[in-house]
Amino acid sequence: MTMFELDQRIAEQLTEVALNSSVQVRCGNSNAFMVTASTMVPLMQMFEMGGVYISGSRSAMEMIEAFETIGIDVSNIQFIDLVSSGVLGGTTTTRKNIHYVDSPIMLESILLRTLYLLRTTTLERNFVILDSVNALAIYNDDRMLAEYLHTFINTFRQREVLSVILNVPDQTPPLVLSNLDLYCTDLIDRGQVVIH
Amino acid sequence: MQPAAVYTRDRCVTGIHGLDEILRGGIPYGSTVLASGTCGSGKTTLAMEFLVRGALAGEACAHFTATEPSVKLLENIRQFEFFDMNMVDTGLINVFDMDVLYSWLGLEKSSFDLDDVHALIKAIVDIVNTIGVTRLVIDSVTTLCYKIKSEQLIRDFLFTLGKKLSTLGCTTILISEITSATENAHWSSFGVEEAIADGIVVMGDVERMGHLLRFLQVVKMRGTSHSRAKHAIELTPIGVMLTPMLKWGAQGDKQSKWGA
């Protein structure tokens, strides 16, 4: 691994969560990737988990390359890319662990694709990382997004799949944020308050 | 005083992920179910999975195809990870081209009269009886009914066929092509199919900001309580998958490209 420094306190916090937990991970604009990596690495390395990464902020390819740059092998993680179908030519890849959904507006398709990928995995313990609520909020109505997160969290909780919801709080609609606070069982707060 | 035991009909477990849950256990045995949908909504895929799941359980299944050649149909179901060509080789899945059947019966004509309809019913029932088919799909009943010019004759055809198949213990899916799946639409092309069928499963698309999201909704199913909610569907290599459609997301329905 390179000199990239992970936030060890996140790993410590993750030792407290159960498989049917739903963790809201708050981050800021500048530390989003560090927080994401600091969450994924302990789940993969300490708890030997695999799962699905829903990539809504950046393309899956870009995320994979960023993870690989800091020495994280994500070949066992399935990526659902919500970004690249919006760019002609963006979906040409030889990576077998990247799956495309047409748009972040297709919320039910994202859920079904995740469930499909989880059904094909051989790992016993799995996570689903949603990156991020803010990306979904660009396209989706607040009420629909709040409803979706409710369904999303409960779907995976019922299946004993750890759900990790990445969120930049000051860019999240208040209705969605308050619902997220209500539904999630745990909070990892690395958000940065921005005063405008 | 003990509450009276609730009578429940035996079910044909479709094996389709989520659908049996919607139907509280499956389709009541011997039912005739109309699977109505717009083009590309997943009707044939759903029906084929119904058959392949049946074959996996050791049931003999038959598919009468009038919309695409059987060879092409079999090529398309290879996408299912749980499909094995041995199911066809061992006679668990039997695919019949309607054109070939018409030819056998001397029905190569543009319209059918009463005798032709009875000959067709007899041929289908004989095949079901001979093979011991317990799951049957006719794809599509719309194409077939175009040859039957009278509404009364269509009614008689579907009623008699459904009754005979039910007597044989065969659960049937009749695929119906419709041009609109919105709330004001008919669930069948001729209007009579929906009244005769024991169940109606509607499939279509909800348009959401320029994207089409497939949905399935069980409108009617005699002999069982069931969910009537709209469900989003995804066609995957492990079969059709369903999840309840977001309530706020179904609003786009009225702006459907298929018309309001």
Interface residues (C-beta under 8 A of the other chain):
Chain A: D102 S103 I105 M106 L107 E108 S109 L111 L112 R113 L115 Y116 R119 T120 Y139 D141 R143 M144 E147 Y148 T151 T155
Chain B: R208 M209 H211 L213 A232 I233 E234 T236 I238 M241 L242 T243 P244 M245 L246 K247 W248 G249
